[in-house]
Amino acid sequence: MKRFYLWLILGLMSSTSMVAQNYKITVIGKVYNQLGHGIPDVVVNDGENFVKTDMKGKYRIVADTTKSKFIAISTPAEYILPHKDGIAFGFYAPINKLKGKSVRTHNFILNKRENKSDKFYYIAISDPQINDEHDYKRWCNETVKDMKSEISRMDKEHEVIGITLGDMVFSKRNIWEPFKKSIENTGMTTFMCIGNHDMIKSVPSLENSPKGAKIYSEMDFMNYFGPTDYSFNIGKIHVVTINNINNMQHNKYVEMLTPSKLEWLRKDLSYIPKGSMIFLNMHAAGWNKWYPYANMHNTPMLDKLLEGYDVHVFCGHSHFFQDVDVNEHLYQHNIGAACGAWWWGNVNRCGAPNGYMIVDVDGTKVRCIYKATGKSIEYQIHVYKKGEFSTQKDFIVANVWDYDDKCSVEWIQDGVNKGKMEQFKDKDEEYSRIKNEHHVNLPECYTTHLFRLRPEQGAKKIEIIFTNHYGEKYKENIVL
């Protein structure tokens, strides 16, 4: 009897081992150009393992299909970023759709750039967060229309790349298809970053799911846009997008990079020389100072991985605008949401207008400017006249969203320079008005990019001058 049970246990162990073995597959293939020539040294990964193509452009990866859902390449700067109808496509392949059993094959075809340039435009869009038809119409008729107008101007000069920074949909699975349609053929190649509202909230993320799970929270996003973690190269910039929302289930999540995500990023950056410039896209911020509520929980671990690189971080999630000059090699752009305070009005929780960021890249020289939807690019200050800001009745108040410690906000009264305006912390008046007018339970938000001045008795004209991070000046005049 004992021998029988021993054989039964060994049989079960063998059977379990065979099932586990079935999850392992080998993916082979080649990366080649339009002439059929193999491209060496292209970085290929399956979400866990990384390799480089050999001198003939060939690669081989052994993948665990319970963890790895895509084979993806990091497109070299010498090649055009592959896309379909303006949406990034062709740099990845779903492993479950590849032919074969234990060995599967996929080849990547890239078109070489005729004229390689280190200049391009980069548009970062935070939180469209479309919930219904009302939101969708505003997104299309306001944000997308505005972007297309800017893109039509920019693409005459340089290539335009776009990135959404998560929360494209508001936890509504039926919005994915119309959202995808809305960003097709805008004139730029658009990439995606996943946010907490882009996940199937009732189920955990892939790495928190049982082995071999058929449904997991990133699944819808992946079906439309591919891997959540990927990279590419353009000009002198290495661009990385990573998921920093760790979803449990039932809409419970933590803003963090899990150990496996940190390891993926470490491997990706290991192919990039120190001193290079990195654009890092993620949904939740890491370094917000005056409103750290939605920050990542393990930012120091990310800090360590980014040491030695010049990094611009683009993020959203918070529905407010905050620039953070973390150190001389790391700058965070927590961008105002395209939907502002969830499409109730035209401003974010901090009073920054609904909009998106335009980044002008020339080699490693980067100039960022926030574009308010429906406004001129020159609109960088919102002024409340004396008496309009309810907690500052005796003051003129300026909301200067694109502010950091290297900026200045000064004022001139009747031709006399009065120096810097006083910075203070408060709730934005327009945001408070929206909350009260619509009777919506929007979260409170205090901001420090507010400035005030008290005009002197008899003053006739005030000029406010905002000097931004790049030394550019924007002015607003107030007649008293």
Secondary structure, 3 states (H helix, E strand, C coil): CHHHHHHHHHHHHHHHHHHHHHCEEEEEEEEEECCCCECCCCEEECCCCEEECCCCCEEEEEEECCCCCEEEEEECCCECCCEECCEECCCEEEHHHCCCCCEEECCEEECECCCCCCEEEEEEEECCCECCHHHHHHHHHHHHHHHHHHHHHHCCCCEEEEEECCCCECCCHHHHHHHHHHCCCCCCEEEECCCHHHCCCCCCCHHHCCCCCCCCCCHHHHHHHCCCCEEEEECCEEEEECCCEEECCCCCEEECCCHHHHHHHHHHHCCCCCCCEEEEECCCCCCCCCCHHHCCCCHHHHHHHHCCCEEEEEECCCCCCEEEEEECCEEEEECCECCCCCCCCCECCCCCECEEEEEEEECCEEEEEEEECCCCCCCCCEEECCCCCCCCCCCEEEECCCCCCCCEEEEEECCEEEEECEEEEECCHHHHHHHHHHCCCCCCCCEEEEEEECCCCCCCEEEEEEECCCCCEEEEEEEC
